[in-house]
Amino acid sequence: MELSCLLTMILVLLPMGSGSRFEQQQLSGSCESPDMSFVITKKNYLVVDQAWSRYMIPLPPREDRVRLTYRLGHEYAYLGSCAAGLRPYHYRDTTCQAVMVSMGPKEPV
């Protein structure tokens, strides 16, 4: 069941999405990695595809290196250091930003 699938990765973002990439990807829970694909679009979205579902996570349109945490099927993904229960918080110089995720069925090819 996808709701227990948690993904984390480091995003290396470049302006306008061109050349942006992710690294240190970790999947935990019930993630089926062979059925999942990840791509960063030029319109600043991380698109996560599963066999039947698509999740579109908006990314900041700036040069940055940020950690992304997302539990598949949830309304929000989290950018930054969000260790405290995946909720936005501020602690010294560390911030956490919640971004709303668009999700729906994956369109047939």
C-alpha positions, 0 to 999 in steps of 0.5 A: 500500500503506497501510503506507507511509502516514504521517499527522501532525497537531496535535490540540486536545483538550478534556475528554471529546472534545467539541469536540476537533479536529485541524489542520495535517494532513499525509499522506505516502507512499501515503496516498489522501486522497480515501479517508480520513476522520478524526473525533474521537469523544466517547469520546476516539478519533481514528478513521481510515477508509480504503476498507476499514479502520478505525484507532482511536487512543486520545487523552488525556481532558484539555485539551491540544494535542499532535502525533500521528504514525501510520504506518497499519497499525502497532501504535502511534501516537505523541503528542508530539515523536517525531522520533527514529525514532517511538519513545518518548523523553524529552528535557528538557521534550519527551516522546513517548507511544506509544498502542496502535491498534485496527484492523480491517475497516471495517464496511459501511454 
